[in-house]
Amino acid sequence: MKFTWRLGSLQIKRSLLPIHWIYGIFMLIAGLECVVLTPPFQVADELNHFMRAVQIAEGGVIGTRLSATQSGGVLPSPLFPMAQSFDYLKFNSAKKVDLGGLAQAYMTPWSGKTEFVEYPNTAFYPPSSYGGVVLGIWLGDALGVRPLTSLYIARGINGLLCTAIAMFAIALAGQMSPFFCVILSLPMSVSLMASASQDGILLSFSALACALIGQCFKRPDNKTSHGFVLLAGVILGCIAAAKVPYAPIVLLPLVLLIRRGASIVWPLLSSFLGTGIFLIWFVIGIHPTMTTIAVRGVSVHNQMLFVLDNPLKMANMFVHFGIENCKPLLHEAIGVLGWLDTSLPPLFYHVAEVCLILSFLGMFCAQKPQIQTRQIVFISGVLALLCGSVFGIILALYLSWTAVGADHIEGVQGRYFLPLILLLPVGIQILYMNNKDSVKSEKTLKIQSNIDFSLQAMVFIFMIFCVFTLYGSLSVRYWP
């Protein structure tokens, strides 16, 4: 049984149990597991993200910089000491939750007293990254609950918001939907969405931006596609504002210039909007708040001089870094939870890798592409923008987290690359843009239907596997 629902002039085909609803049900279960089973502030940088969200919730949209190495905000006094009481769990896989300490932390109330607290690595993040967390904090304040309860409410609201955005992206994604579902169902993705981190919303935003651009390839040049391409630009601008190395992706809407007969104004305006959002926040939010991170042996200025003086050495080191760390970074992106101290069963990584490969290849099975020179040029442009962001992440961490002149790179984590992987299908959409009016034989349609069914069945089984894996890994790691 199939039917459709409309969004303006847009029709989304649905079966009796559409894949985006399956994903929503999955997230209600898996997200709740992460909210409940992950102890307070045991998602990477969750404390600093939560403090930034509290600052925004209290009206502090722009962070505060006290000195070259100090930035953060004025927060209620008991918040930071209470959160620090869980530090014994970080990087120590042998430690379990102290139930007595947890109960005591729950009893810690908000206080009228305030103090300046440092969180230099999140003080410059934009409010757009914390919509769900701030809503949770406001709800907690309205209910009169204590700080730790507010954290759990914020986790839940953020998870629901991320899930809603992701479901909309999957509903629009068409042939990309199994790939989106696999990426967004990874334990790392679920953990980030069901936390106070900004990284969860960035994952949902990336999937939605990619799906919106894909819809613009499929649809005629009309009001709906104009709205979609502008919305994609705004979303990409918010992502870039949250992570400066992602700045090149604001140019992704320009791939729509390849469409013959469509207006060039809207892709240009979309990229202009994204660039404007990024630059405005950089000027008013990032530059005034950015600090020099006080890590021993680290100097951004001296490191930059070293990079400029040794370009060949840098190129060689970056290549070797990619080769040597590809597998560990992939495993981190799939799911090394907590403070990168909670690994999943080895079998899960193998299963996830297979599902990632099959769902990615499934995007090429829609129909036979008709490749032209212009398509190759635009696909190369997409890859160049994404590779530029990857290079930006690695370079930023070499400059700001690695000792001057070191032959290695510190601080690179697999989760940083997940939003970029979700944008990769933008290039694949270009391959099939000339095939939208082609007539398919009954045999071709049957083959495609079988492939679609097989991929969705694989995604469904993978989600079940993720639910049990998350429960087992988090309960064994943290709870006595």
C-alpha positions as CSV (number, residue, x, y, z in Angstrom):
1,M,0.0,0.0,0.0
2,K,1.5,3.3,-1.1
3,F,0.3,6.9,-0.7
4,T,1.7,10.4,-0.7
5,W,1.7,13.6,1.4
6,R,2.3,17.1,0.1
7,L,4.6,19.9,1.2
8,G,3.6,22.8,-1.0
9,S,4.0,21.4,-4.5
10,L,6.3,18.7,-3.2
11,Q,5.1,15.1,-3.0
12,I,6.9,12.6,-0.9
13,K,6.1,8.9,-1.7
14,R,5.4,6.7,1.3
15,S,4.9,3.1,1.9
16,L,3.0,1.7,4.8
17,L,6.0,2.1,7.1
18,P,8.3,4.7,5.5
19,I,12.0,4.6,6.3
20,H,12.0,8.0,8.0
21,W,9.4,6.8,10.5
22,I,11.4,3.7,11.1
23,Y,14.4,6.0,11.9
24,G,12.2,8.1,14.2
25,I,11.1,5.0,16.2
26,F,14.7,3.8,16.4
27,M,15.8,7.2,17.8
28,L,13.1,7.1,20.4
29,I,14.6,3.9,21.7
30,A,18.4,4.4,21.0
31,G,18.3,8.1,22.0
32,L,16.6,7.3,25.3
33,E,19.3,4.7,26.0
34,C,22.0,7.3,25.5
35,V,20.2,9.9,27.6
36,V,19.7,7.6,30.5
37,L,22.7,5.3,30.4
38,T,25.4,7.9,29.6
39,P,26.4,9.5,33.0
40,P,26.4,13.3,33.3
41,F,29.0,15.0,31.1
42,Q,30.4,11.8,29.7
43,V,30.0,12.8,26.1
44,A,33.1,14.5,24.8
45,D,33.1,18.2,25.8
46,E,29.5,17.9,27.0
47,L,30.2,20.0,30.1
48,N,31.6,22.9,28.0
49,H,28.7,22.6,25.6
50,F,26.2,22.6,28.4
51,M,27.8,25.7,30.0
52,R,27.7,27.5,26.7
53,A,24.0,26.6,26.3
54,V,23.3,27.9,29.9
55,Q,25.0,31.1,28.9
56,I,22.9,31.5,25.8
57,A,19.7,30.6,27.7
58,E,20.5,33.4,30.2
59,G,20.9,35.9,27.3
60,G,24.6,35.7,26.8
61,V,24.6,35.2,23.0
62,I,28.2,36.4,22.7
63,G,30.9,34.7,24.9
64,T,33.2,36.7,27.1
65,R,37.0,36.9,26.7
66,L,39.0,37.9,29.8
67,S,42.5,37.4,28.4
68,A,44.4,35.8,25.6
69,T,43.9,32.4,27.2
70,Q,40.6,32.9,29.0
71,S,37.1,32.9,27.6
72,G,33.8,31.6,28.8
73,G,30.9,33.2,30.6
74,V,29.3,34.1,34.0
75,L,27.3,31.1,35.3
76,P,25.6,30.0,38.5
77,S,28.3,29.0,41.0
78,P,27.5,25.4,41.8
79,L,27.3,24.2,38.2
80,F,31.0,23.7,37.5
81,P,32.0,22.1,40.8
82,M,29.0,19.7,40.5
83,A,29.9,18.7,36.9
84,Q,33.6,18.2,37.9
85,S,32.5,15.6,40.5
86,F,32.1,13.2,37.5
87,D,35.6,13.6,36.2
88,Y,36.7,10.3,37.8
89,L,34.9,8.5,34.9
90,K,36.9,10.3,32.1
91,F,39.5,8.2,30.4
92,N,39.2,5.5,33.0
93,S,37.3,2.5,31.7
94,A,37.7,0.6,35.0
95,K,35.6,3.2,36.9
96,K,31.9,2.8,37.4
97,V,29.3,5.4,38.4
98,D,29.4,6.1,42.2
99,L,25.7,6.0,42.9
100,G,26.1,7.9,46.2
101,G,27.9,10.7,44.4
102,L,25.3,10.7,41.6
103,A,22.5,11.1,44.2
104,Q,24.4,14.0,45.9
105,A,25.0,15.7,42.5
106,Y,21.2,15.5,41.8
107,M,20.5,17.4,45.0
108,T,22.8,20.3,44.1
109,P,20.5,23.3,43.5
110,W,20.9,26.3,41.3
111,S,22.3,29.3,43.2
112,G,21.8,33.0,43.0
113,K,25.6,33.4,43.2
114,T,27.5,33.6,39.9
115,E,31.1,33.2,38.9
116,F,33.2,33.4,35.7
117,V,33.8,29.9,34.3
118,E,36.2,29.1,31.5
119,Y,35.2,27.1,28.4
120,P,37.4,28.5,25.6
121,N,36.7,25.7,23.2
122,T,32.9,26.3,23.1
123,A,32.5,30.0,24.0
124,F,32.5,31.1,20.4
125,Y,29.9,28.6,19.1
126,P,26.7,30.2,17.7
127,P,23.2,29.9,19.3
128,S,22.0,28.0,16.2
129,S,23.9,25.0,17.4
130,Y,22.1,24.9,20.8
131,G,18.4,25.3,19.9
132,G,17.4,22.0,21.5
133,V,19.6,22.3,24.5
134,V,18.5,25.8,25.3
135,L,14.9,24.8,25.0
136,G,15.6,22.0,27.5
137,I,17.2,24.4,29.9
138,W,14.3,26.8,29.6
139,L,11.9,24.0,30.2
140,G,13.9,22.9,33.3
141,D,13.8,26.4,34.6
142,A,10.1,26.6,34.1
143,L,9.6,23.3,36.0
144,G,12.0,24.5,38.8
145,V,14.3,21.5,38.6
146,R,18.0,21.3,39.6
147,P,20.9,21.6,37.2
148,L,21.5,17.9,36.7
149,T,17.8,17.3,35.9
150,S,18.0,20.2,33.4
151,L,20.9,18.4,31.7
152,Y,18.8,15.3,31.2
153,I,15.9,17.4,29.9
154,A,18.2,19.3,27.6
155,R,19.6,16.0,26.3
156,G,16.1,14.7,25.6
157,I,14.8,17.9,23.9
158,N,18.0,18.1,21.8
159,G,17.6,14.5,20.8
160,L,14.0,15.0,19.7
161,L,14.9,18.1,17.7
162,C,17.8,16.4,16.0
163,T,15.5,13.4,15.2
164,A,12.8,15.6,13.7
165,I,15.3,17.4,11.4
166,A,16.9,14.0,10.4
167,M,13.5,12.5,9.7
168,F,12.6,15.4,7.4
169,A,16.0,15.0,5.6
170,I,15.5,11.2,5.2
171,A,11.9,11.8,3.8
172,L,13.4,14.1,1.2
173,A,16.4,12.1,0.5
174,G,15.0,9.5,-2.0
175,Q,17.8,7.1,-3.1
176,M,20.1,8.7,-0.4
177,S,17.9,7.7,2.5
178,P,19.5,4.3,3.4
179,F,22.9,6.0,3.5
180,F,21.6,8.8,5.7
181,C,19.9,6.3,8.0
182,V,23.1,4.3,8.4
183,I,25.3,7.3,9.2
184,L,22.6,8.8,11.5
185,S,22.1,5.5,13.3
186,L,25.8,5.0,14.2
187,P,26.3,4.9,18.0
188,M,28.5,8.0,17.8
189,S,25.8,9.9,15.9
190,V,23.0,8.8,18.3
191,S,25.2,9.7,21.3
192,L,25.9,13.2,20.0
193,M,22.2,13.8,19.2
194,A,21.1,12.7,22.6
195,S,23.5,14.9,24.5
196,A,24.0,18.6,25.2
197,S,26.6,18.8,22.4
198,Q,26.3,21.0,19.4
199,D,27.6,18.1,17.2
200,G,24.2,16.3,17.0
201,I,22.4,19.3,15.4
202,L,25.3,19.6,12.9
203,L,24.7,16.1,11.8
204,S,21.0,16.7,11.2
205,F,21.7,20.0,9.5
206,S,24.2,18.3,7.1
207,A,21.7,15.6,6.1
208,L,19.0,18.2,5.6
209,A,21.2,20.5,3.5
210,C,22.2,17.6,1.3
211,A,18.6,16.4,0.9
212,L,17.4,19.9,0.0
213,I,20.0,20.3,-2.7
214,G,19.1,16.9,-4.1
215,Q,15.5,17.9,-4.3
216,C,16.5,21.0,-6.3
217,F,18.1,18.7,-8.9
218,K,14.9,16.7,-9.2
219,R,12.4,19.5,-9.4
220,P,11.7,22.3,-11.9
221,D,12.8,25.8,-11.2
222,N,9.8,27.0,-9.1
223,K,9.0,28.5,-5.8
224,T,9.5,25.2,-3.9
225,S,13.0,24.7,-5.3
226,H,13.9,28.3,-4.7
227,G,12.9,28.0,-1.0
228,F,14.8,24.8,-0.7
229,V,18.0,26.1,-2.1
230,L,17.9,29.2,0.1
231,L,17.2,27.1,3.2
232,A,20.2,24.9,2.3
233,G,22.4,28.0,2.1
234,V,21.2,29.2,5.6
235,I,21.8,25.7,7.1
236,L,25.3,25.4,5.5
237,G,26.1,28.9,6.9
238,C,25.1,27.8,10.4
239,I,27.2,24.7,10.1
240,A,30.2,26.7,9.0
241,A,29.7,29.3,11.8
242,A,29.8,26.4,14.2
243,K,33.0,24.9,12.8
244,V,35.3,27.3,11.0
245,P,37.1,24.5,9.0
246,Y,33.8,23.7,7.4
247,A,33.6,27.1,5.8
248,P,34.2,25.8,2.2
249,I,30.8,24.0,2.3
250,V,28.9,27.3,2.0
251,L,29.7,27.1,-1.7
252,L,27.9,23.8,-2.2
253,P,24.7,25.3,-3.5
254,L,26.7,26.5,-6.5
255,V,26.6,23.0,-7.9
256,L,23.0,23.8,-8.9
257,L,24.4,26.1,-11.6
258,I,24.8,23.0,-13.7
259,R,21.1,22.8,-14.3
260,R,20.3,23.9,-17.8
261,G,17.4,26.4,-18.1
262,A,17.2,27.1,-14.4
263,S,17.9,30.5,-12.9
264,I,21.4,31.1,-11.7
265,V,20.2,33.7,-9.2
266,W,19.0,31.3,-6.5
267,P,22.2,29.2,-6.1
268,L,24.3,32.3,-6.1
269,L,22.0,33.9,-3.5
270,S,22.0,30.7,-1.4
271,S,25.8,30.7,-1.2
272,F,25.8,34.4,-0.5
273,L,23.5,33.8,2.4
274,G,25.6,31.0,3.8
275,T,28.8,33.0,3.4
276,G,27.1,36.0,5.1
277,I,25.9,34.0,8.1
278,F,29.4,32.6,8.5
279,L,31.2,36.0,8.2
280,I,28.8,37.8,10.4
281,W,29.2,35.3,13.2
282,F,32.9,35.2,12.7
283,V,33.1,38.9,13.2
284,I,30.7,39.3,16.1
285,G,31.0,35.9,17.8
286,I,34.2,34.1,17.0
287,H,36.9,36.8,16.7
288,P,36.0,38.6,19.9
289,T,36.0,35.3,21.9
290,M,38.8,33.3,20.3
291,T,41.7,32.6,22.6
292,T,45.1,31.0,22.4
293,I,44.7,27.6,24.1
294,A,47.2,27.3,26.9
295,V,48.7,23.9,26.0
296,R,52.3,23.5,26.7
297,G,54.6,23.8,23.7
298,V,51.7,25.1,21.5
299,S,51.9,28.4,19.6
300,V,49.6,29.0,16.7
301,H,51.8,31.8,15.4
302,N,55.0,29.8,15.6
303,Q,53.4,26.7,14.3
304,M,52.1,28.6,11.2
305,L,55.6,29.9,10.5
306,F,56.9,26.3,10.8
307,V,54.2,25.1,8.3
308,L,55.1,27.9,5.8
309,D,58.8,27.1,6.1
310,N,58.3,23.4,5.6
311,P,55.6,22.9,3.0
312,L,56.9,19.6,1.6
313,K,57.4,18.1,5.1
314,M,53.8,19.2,6.0
315,A,52.4,17.6,2.8
316,N,54.3,14.3,3.6
317,M,53.1,14.3,7.2
318,F,49.5,15.0,6.3
319,V,49.5,12.1,3.8
320,H,51.1,9.7,6.3
321,F,48.6,10.9,8.9
322,G,45.7,10.0,6.7
323,I,47.1,6.5,5.8
324,E,48.0,5.6,9.4
325,N,44.9,7.0,11.1
326,C,42.2,6.1,8.6
327,K,41.0,3.0,10.4
328,P,41.1,4.4,13.9
329,L,39.3,7.5,12.8
330,L,36.6,5.4,11.1
331,H,36.1,3.4,14.3
332,E,35.8,6.6,16.3
333,A,33.2,7.9,13.8
334,I,31.3,4.7,14.1
335,G,31.4,4.8,17.8
336,V,34.0,5.1,20.5
337,L,31.8,6.6,23.1
338,G,32.2,8.6,26.3
339,W,35.5,10.5,26.3
340,L,36.7,8.2,23.6
341,D,37.2,5.5,26.2
342,T,34.2,3.2,25.5
343,S,34.7,0.9,22.5
344,L,32.0,-1.3,21.0
345,P,32.3,-5.0,20.3
346,P,34.8,-5.7,17.4
347,L,32.0,-7.4,15.4
348,F,30.0,-4.2,15.4
349,Y,32.7,-2.2,13.6
350,H,32.8,-4.8,10.8
351,V,29.0,-4.9,10.5
352,A,28.9,-1.1,10.4
353,E,31.6,-0.9,7.8
354,V,29.8,-3.3,5.5
355,C,26.5,-1.4,5.9
356,L,28.2,1.9,5.2
357,I,29.7,0.5,2.0
358,L,26.5,-1.1,0.8
359,S,24.4,1.9,1.5
360,F,26.8,4.2,-0.3
361,L,27.0,1.9,-3.3
362,G,23.2,1.7,-3.2
363,M,23.0,5.4,-4.3
364,F,24.6,4.4,-7.6
365,C,21.9,1.7,-8.4
366,A,19.0,4.1,-9.1
367,Q,19.7,4.1,-12.8
368,K,22.5,4.3,-15.3
369,P,24.2,7.7,-15.2
370,Q,24.8,9.7,-18.4
371,I,28.2,11.3,-17.6
372,Q,29.2,14.5,-19.3
373,T,32.3,16.7,-19.0
374,R,30.3,19.4,-17.1
375,Q,29.2,16.8,-14.5
376,I,32.8,15.7,-13.9
377,V,33.8,19.3,-13.4
378,F,31.1,19.9,-10.9
379,I,31.6,16.6,-9.0
380,S,35.3,17.5,-8.8
381,G,34.2,20.8,-7.3
382,V,32.1,19.1,-4.6
383,L,35.0,16.8,-3.7
384,A,37.4,19.8,-3.6
385,L,35.1,21.7,-1.2
386,L,34.8,18.6,1.1
387,C,38.5,17.8,0.9
388,G,39.2,21.5,1.7
389,S,37.1,21.1,4.9
390,V,38.9,17.9,5.8
391,F,42.3,19.6,5.3
392,G,41.0,22.6,7.4
393,I,40.1,20.3,10.3
394,I,43.6,18.7,10.3
395,L,45.4,21.9,9.9
396,A,43.4,23.7,12.6
397,L,44.3,21.0,15.1
398,Y,47.9,20.9,14.1
399,L,48.1,24.7,14.6
400,S,46.1,24.9,17.9
401,W,46.6,21.6,19.6
402,T,50.0,20.3,18.5
403,A,53.5,21.3,19.8
404,V,55.5,23.5,17.4
405,G,57.5,21.4,14.9
406,A,55.9,18.1,15.9
407,D,55.9,15.3,13.3
408,H,52.4,14.2,14.4
409,I,48.9,15.8,14.8
410,E,47.1,15.9,18.1
411,G,43.4,16.2,18.7
412,V,41.8,14.8,15.5
413,Q,38.7,12.8,16.2
414,G,36.5,10.7,13.9
415,R,33.3,12.6,14.8
416,Y,34.6,15.7,13.2
417,F,34.2,14.2,9.7
418,L,30.6,12.8,10.0
419,P,28.9,16.0,8.8
420,L,31.2,16.1,5.7
421,I,30.4,12.4,4.9
422,L,26.7,13.3,5.0
423,L,27.3,16.0,2.4
424,L,29.1,13.6,0.0
425,P,25.9,12.5,-1.8
426,V,25.7,16.1,-3.2
427,G,28.2,15.0,-5.8
428,I,26.3,11.8,-6.6
429,Q,23.1,13.7,-7.4
430,I,25.0,15.4,-10.3
431,L,25.5,12.0,-12.0
432,Y,21.7,11.4,-12.4
433,M,20.4,14.9,-13.1
434,N,20.0,14.2,-16.8
435,N,18.1,11.0,-16.2
436,K,15.0,12.4,-14.5
437,D,12.8,12.0,-17.6
438,S,14.2,8.7,-18.9
439,V,11.7,5.9,-19.3
440,K,12.6,2.7,-17.3
441,S,11.7,-0.8,-18.4
442,E,9.6,-3.0,-16.2
443,K,12.7,-5.2,-15.5
444,T,14.7,-2.2,-14.5
445,L,12.0,-1.0,-12.1
446,K,11.7,-4.4,-10.6
447,I,15.5,-4.6,-10.0
448,Q,15.5,-1.1,-8.5
449,S,12.6,-2.1,-6.3
450,N,14.4,-5.2,-5.0
451,I,17.6,-3.2,-4.3
452,D,15.6,-0.6,-2.4
453,F,13.8,-3.3,-0.4
454,S,17.1,-5.0,0.4
455,L,18.8,-1.8,1.5
456,Q,15.9,-0.8,3.7
457,A,15.8,-4.3,5.3
458,M,19.6,-4.0,5.9
459,V,19.1,-0.6,7.6
460,F,16.3,-2.0,9.8
461,I,18.4,-4.9,10.9
462,F,21.4,-2.5,11.5
463,M,19.2,-0.3,13.7
464,I,18.2,-3.2,15.8
465,F,21.8,-4.2,16.2
466,C,22.7,-0.6,17.2
467,V,20.0,-0.6,19.9
468,F,21.3,-3.8,21.6
469,T,25.0,-2.7,21.1
470,L,24.4,0.7,22.7
471,Y,22.6,-0.8,25.7
472,G,25.2,-3.4,26.3
473,S,28.2,-1.2,25.8
474,L,27.0,1.7,28.0
475,S,25.5,-0.4,30.8
476,V,28.7,-2.5,31.1
477,R,31.0,0.5,30.8
478,Y,29.3,2.8,33.4
479,W,26.9,1.0,35.7
480,P,27.8,-1.3,38.6
